[in-house]
Each structure stands twice: as C-alpha cells, then as structure tokens.
Amino acid sequence: MRKRNSNEQTLKTVIDDMLKVYRLDRGVNEAGVKLAWNKVMGPMISGKTRELKLYNGTLKIWLNSGVLKEEFSFEKPRLISLLNEELGRDVVKLIEIY
C-alpha cells in the first residue's frame, strides 16, 4: 500500500497560524502577558502597576512605586523567565521599566 501524504496539523498550530495571518497575535500576546503579570506578581504588585504594553517582544511596565522600579530593574531576567514560563512560550524578550 502506498502511504498517503497527510496535511494534518495540531489545532494549536492552525490557531497560531490564523492569528498571524489576521495580525491578531499581538493583541492575544499582550492580553496573555497582562493575565500572567497579575497571576505571577499577585494583587499587591499588580495594584502598583499603572500600565503594561507589549511591543515586538519588549514589555514596557509603568509602576507607581520607586522602590519596585529599583527592585525590578535588577530582576529583569527573572521576570522574563517567570512570565514566559506562565505563558508557556517565549513572548517577552526584554523588559523596560518606567
């Protein structure tokens, strides 16, 4: 018997491809990062976060606390790792704190 060529793909692959084609992946990634931030950081730090923006892998974080800004500036690699682990993929490549 001849083996058939299969064009089967996982549902995740199909959805990811569709999001890219319709340019919706940025919004989905940003929403995912915001949810991951709230979950990883908890209500105390999330409450001191003014805004989060994700653009081309760079997460821009605006905080209300100077102490947190200072502390997070030393913890950027760890924050990137925690967020990407929560998301299950590498979305955040760089962090900028304001």
HELIX and SHEET records of a PDB file:
HELIX    1   1 LEU A   11  VAL A   21  1                                  11    
HELIX    2   2 ASP A   25  GLY A   47  1                                  23    
HELIX    3   3 GLY A   66  PHE A   74  1                                   9    
HELIX    4   4 LYS A   76  LEU A   87  1                                  12    
SHEET    1   A 3 THR A  49  TYR A  55  0                                        
SHEET    2   A 3 THR A  58  LEU A  63 -1                                        
SHEET    3   A 3 LEU A  94  ILE A  97  1                                        
END                                                                             
